[in-house]
Each structure stands twice: as C-alpha cells, then as structure tokens.
C-alpha cells in the first residue's frame, strides 16, 4: 500500500510539472498583457518600467523558472487586474464552487445509482424505459439550455425558487456556506440540479449497464439459491460489484465538474471559480489564468490519486496479499 | 406421510422461447429422491441437467419458463408457488451448489460476510450463534483454520477451499435437499476425491438428500445410489447406480461408459459416441438419440420410445441392450 502510494505520488508530481510548463507556455501565446496593464497614453518610460517590473522582457524559460520558483513557495503572483494575490482571489471563490459541485454529485449519486440499478434490474418495465429515456435527455441536451428552462419554470413561472446568487450564507471555518441556511439552500437547489443532470444521466447509464450484467451472473444466482431476498441481492451483492466503475467515473467527473461549472455559475450568477476564470480571460489577467489552470490540473491529479486509492479500498483483490494467505 | 419422497419431480418441462425457436431444454423429466439419498444426474453439456436443477428451485432465467409438470417437496407443490414462498424455501429446504466458486462467491465480500448474509436471509440463527455455526460447518467440510478463513476474501483461497466454502454457504441453513451442479468439475482430481469423501460423510451424518449433477460417470458412481442419464432434455435411463453402470440398457449410456478413459484398455483408442449432441432447436424425430445410434431402425426414427422398467431399472429404448 505504501509502495503504491509512493509510486502514484511520483507520477502525480511528474504530471504536475509537465502541466505547469504547458499552461505557462500556452498562456504566453495569447495576447500582450502590457496593453491591459497600462493605459494606451502611458509614456515609453512607464511602459519599460512596468515590463521590467513584471519580468516580461526576460526569455520565456527564465520567466518560467521564476514562476516555478515562486509557485513552490506558494506564491501564485498578483492579479494584473485586481492587484491582489491570485491565491486569495481563488480561495475566496473556491468554497462556492466546491459547494455547488459536491451538491451536484450528491444528487447524481443518490438519485442516479438507485434509478440505474432499478433500470438494470427490470430492464423491460415501463418505469425503466422512462428512466432510460430521461437519461438520454440528460446526456444530450446542453447544460445551459436546461439551466435557462429551470429558471423559466421554477423561478419565473412558478416563483418557487430564486433565479440566482448564493442567498444567505453562514460563516463556518472561515468561509461562507449557503447550504446551512434555508435561504441559501433554496438558492443552491436549481444550480446544483442543473449541474447534476449530466452526471445523473451518466450514473444511471453506468449503474444500469453494471446491474444488467451482474444480474445474469452466477454470484446473483448463487445468492438467490441460498434464499437471499431480491433486496439483499441488490444491496449487498450487486451494489458492491458495480461500485468500481462508478467510483472511477465519479472521480474523473468531480474534477471536470469543478473545472467546467463555468456554464452553470454564469447562468445562475453563482460567484464561484468559473465566473472568475471567464472574467480573467476577457481581461487577459495572466497570473489568474495560470494559477487557475495549475490548480485545476492539481485537482485532477489529486482526484486520480484518490480514485486509485479508493479502488484498493473497494476491491480486496487489488490490495497486496495478506501475509496470512 | 413417511413414504412420501423428499423430492418428487414429475414430467417437468422447461422451455425457452428464443428468437431462433422454442428450445425444450427440459422435456418431461421425472424422478424421486428419498431422505438421505443421492441421485446422480448424468449427461453431456446441453442435455438439460443444470436447467432441471434450476427449475426445481424456480430459478430459471427468462426467456426460460416451466411450462408443465410438477416438483413436490415433502408433498408441497413448488411449481407455481408465489416468489415470496419460493424465496423462503431456497437455501433452507432446497439449496444449490454451482460449478465455479470463483464466479459464485462475491469477490468483494469476505467469506464470513457472505455466510452471514445467507444466515440473515432466513433469520433463524442470531448473533454469536451464527459464527459458531459457520465455523462448525467449515470444520466438517475439512477447511483448515476456519477462524482465519472467515476474514479472507475468495481470491485468497485455493480452488478447493473456495468450493468447500461455497458448499458450506449452501448448507448453512441445513436444507433437506442439495442440488449439486458439477461442484467438483473445476477441481483437480485429488481435491475432487477429498471433497467427494467429505460430501458422502455429510450425507450420512445429516441425512440430506442430494441431486448430484455431473457429466462424469466415475464421480457419480462413487457418490450416488441411483443414477439418471439425461439426453436432449429427457431421462433416457435410470436405476440403481451399480445395475446401470454394469449392465446399461440404453445404447447412449453404453456409449458414455465406453468413452470413459478408465474403461479403455491401455494402448487402444477410446470409443467416443459418434456424432454430436443434437441442437435442442432441431430435436430429431422419434428417439432423439437415433442419428448417433448403431441399433437405430425405422421405428426409432418415427416413434419416441416410452419408458419401460424392470426391477427399478428404467429406460427409453425400442431396442435395449441385454439385461445382465
């Protein structure tokens, strides 16, 4: 287990190094930040001074090494636009995005897995067909459109839920959270649901496929022959056997959900990371873009690491053989 | 009620309606099983012996369906029983062991957990007593260090131990009838012999009745008192195991015996049965065995032979071999 962890950590570090290079080089390829930093009427002297201050006159590799050095000391640089450390900017927005993402994933799992298992357990039934039809809609209709429809129906027509914002928040552990107040929860429902839909459909399809296959296998037949109820078969055997692919996809989806909550956050004016990155791209705020991309790659890498470890926890065959065996 | 057989199967018919046509996997199977008796159900792959086992438990997967006949367990009809009643009966009255323990045991759960689930399913044994019962049964099945096996996962056990665990799981709720579907086929010969010996001991000790499904006549002869030979969904010959093996009346049984390596003289080639098992979609007219039978006549091609019997030895053949 320790050896596995160590190997994975080294791999993760390599991936991060490569990613930081790509991101740094990639961001340098677009635009000239100087035009954003200073007004068009600034004198040549001021211009030269700013270029020197930000190290923009140095060759790319020198700039990268400097960036890497500061990064390793926890310094992501200052935002060109806001003039504050980038890390602060991101950390203020991160909880809102995490809150939204985790709620969406919670909805996807608690609703999607049971529905998918049902659809796989009774594949021909009208209810299963309805679930599968809904899941096709979930994977194929664009998120932004569903988001707009949700606002139209629940906020505009019915007036049950607010259309945007985080609502009332409570300060816990130094950050603001919406899900702890009734008003915040009401604000959270629609965007979380919107963000959940795609993953919900994905969970349904995966759980269905796994259940279909396992229901035909000997494990289920043997359990039935021993007198287990259908509920016990599903709960104890099938759920355990379909868990691995679900965890894999969930892990990968979690990272991409954080990264691409952009659309939902924009539609529901949710003040998260997505909105920050969109703003920084329009204003060519390089340090924010680079820091955001590096953090997102870090998130992907970490989650892949966690998924690998979760496998070992879920599947006893992947753990190292016990000394007793 | 004392002479009521533990299990009485009569004219059982299980058919599968597939896109290619109707498959008569089990087509009029009848046999009885007394207390503590072991019946060997023998046949080639696809002869319907496993489906017979599943039919008894009501575990035939769609598109399969029991279309007729009866299965009586201690006088109680099982065909058409409500799923709920069938469920409580499985494992507690009639249990089943399968061929491949790697596929039947759940790789994600410990042996102890799987045993616990099976005991919990019938809810008759509680708490610490459960553990004691698991350990007792494992010991009786010759599983060394049962305590530590409870915490083990199936992949940590050898093939022989795995199958012993699977057998233990099936016997946990002390059923009166066990349907053993080739439980030793996947094991090597020495392990097979050990498990057979333990099963024979268990049958003697507990009086459990068993249907031992196998394609291996040698194995069946060592464990069963009576044998039933299946061909294309029917029992073509049945009787006491000694009589049937020493003097088979049906040419198919003869063919099976002649193709056993143990029966061959050293240096001489084995005598396989010519041809292959018929597709159940295109079951031959008349006697299903006639295309492969040296004794077949026009009668065999047109008329399906009825079961005839002498001294408890039954066979379905127009031209039976000589009795001993």
Interface residues (C-beta under 8 A of the other chain):
Chain A: X216 X217 X218 X219 X221 X222 X223 X224 X225 X226 X227 X228 X229 X230 X232 X236 X237 X240 X241 X243 X314 X315 X316 X317 X321 X322 X324 X325
Chain B: X54 X57 X59 X61 X87 X88 X89 X90 X91 X92 X95 X96 X98 X100 X103 X104 X105 X106 X107 X108 X109 X110 X117 X118 X120 X121 X122 X148 X152 X153 X155 X156 X157 X166 X169 X170 X172 X173
